[in-house]
Amino acid sequence: FTGTDVYQRTFNPQEYLKEFYNLSDSNNQPNTFLINNLKSLHKMFSLDGLKGDTLIDIGCGPTIYQLLSACENFQEIFASDYTDQNRRELEKWLRKEPGAFDWSPVVQYVCELEGNR
């Protein structure tokens, strides 16, 4: 594992997102890792009784995929991360700033899993 100071200085969230959080890879093959995770999260958050007032994701990185299927089940969702660059990447997405990662294909996929609700 990398020490916290090195991780804080060198982790590149944009490269990480580009590599692991597109629905298809550079050869246009399905990203089965992400797709299976999205299906598992959908299944988990579809269980009766899995809901509440607050969901807290500690160590979310620069990602939101893990929270999408939880949106209908929790009043508030908090996402936190250790590194400044991961939090900045999420803020860019929230503010719809140029260069922010485009989560819309992943969001659309989750909506399709959920019957477009």
RAWO-V267297 format. One line per field, one symbol per residue. burial: b if it has 9 or more other ideal C-beta (glycine too) atoms within 8 Angstrom, else e. A space follows every 50 residues. Layout:
BEGIN
burial = ???
END
This chain:
BEGIN
burial = eeeeeebbeebebbebbbebbbbeeeeeeebeebbebbbebbebbeeeee eeebbebeebebebbbbbbbeebbeebebebebebbbbbbbbbeeeeeeb bebebbbebbbebbeee
END
